[in-house]
Amino acid sequence: MNLNDAIKLREGFEEKTKKGFAYFLKNIGMVILMFIFIFILTNPACITNPKEFFGQFHVDSLWVVFALFCSVAGFYQLAKSVQREDRASGKEQRIDEYEQAMRRNDIEIKKQHADLTMKRLNINHLIDNELKDLIIKLDADRAAILEMHNGTNNFSGLPFVYADMSYEQVSNRINYATDEFKNVNLAKLSFCSVHWQDKTWIGTVNEVEKDDPYFAAKLRYVEVNFGAFVILEGLYGPLGILSLFWKDEKNHPTKTKIIAELNHSSQILTTLLSSVKE
């Protein structure tokens, strides 16, 4: 607790103390007025024959009726005032409870974020090792994961789907290409739209060019001439795309072997990424 919190706590306590004392005085007033009201009602002689009832005080009936009226009016006003304060106090209590719930929720969100950050850090080396194994097993030049995320929505709520190359391992024959695949808008890649339902795709960059010249140009820029893709499907939707690339269009394993290794690795990688995202 810092100094500002302590000051707010003290001010809140003082305010509640003042309100509590005022509430106490109003209740005392209500009790006194109620006593006068009951006393007059249970002793009608004080109205019909006040001089005899009050003796030496020489009280007139009009004054007794006036006292009765004042007690009733005062009791009514005090009751309304107490009722208003009760409503206001209840409203303040609900606001306090809501603010406390929001603070607890904010703390929980921060805790979840910290936990997920640690999980992410713990799986990074496992993912990198799996990508390295793919390169070794299939003599590939690049193994990478493009993780999907929702950047923003349009006015109807339809998301713009983006992907980042968050993990990449390469052979000594080519350079890293992570910077070329940052925040990629998948809506611009018609290749993704055409082949998304296939879940797995393998072929040359020339074949990619038939569907998407723009994507083919990006692949050639990072020294890719043959590639394979598989969708990493999580429990609540796609997590990303596992990609394998070869610089040499001719020198690569059979498609059957590539797909078998991709499917095996995709299960491992999906499990690791799901532990963070889901």
C-alpha positions, 0 to 999 in steps of 0.5 A: 500500500502506498501513501495515496492509498493510505490517504484515501483509506483515511478519508474514506474512514472519516467520511463514513464516521461522519455519516455514521454519526449523522445517521445516529442523530437522525435515528435518535430524533426519530425515536423521540418523535415516535415517543411523542406521537405514541404518548399523545395517541395513548393519552387522548386526555392531553388533547380533550382536556390538556389543562387538567392533564398537564396541570400547572403547565396550562397547555392549550389543546391547539398546542397539543395538536400542533405538537402531534402534527410536528411529530408526525411530519418530523417522523415522516421527513426523518424516515424519508431521509434515512431511506434516501441515505440507505439507498445511497449507501447501498449504491455506494456499496455496489459501486465499491463491490464493482470496483473491487471486482474490477481490481481482482479481475485486473490482477487475475489478467496480469497473473495469467499474462505472466503465467503465459509469458513463462510458458512461452519462454519454456517452450521456445527451445522445444519448438526450435529443436523440433524445427532443427530436427525437421531440417536434419531429417529432410535436408531442408533449408528452412523450417518455420512457423507463421503464428496467426493473430488477429490485428484488428476488426472491420466495422462488422467485427470480421477480423483481419487475419495476420501471421508472424514468422515467430520461429525459424531455423535455417541451414547454412545454405541460406539466410534468415527470412524472419524480417520478411514475414512480419505481420503478414496480412493473409488476406493479401495472399490468395494462395492461402484462400485457395489452399486453406481447406487442403490443410497440407500443400507441397510443391514448387514456387512455380505452382504457387505463382499460378495462384499467387504471383505476389506470394511467389515473389516473396518466396523467391526473394528469400531463396525458396524454390520448393516448399511444403505447408501444413496448418497447425489446428488448435482446439479453438481454431488455427494456431499457425502454419508449419512451413518447410522450404528448399532452395534447390527445386530438385534436391528434396525427399519424396512428397510422401516422406515430407508429408509424413514428417510434417504431420508428425511434427505438427502434432508436437508443435500444436501441443506446445503452442496450445499450452500457451494460446489455450 
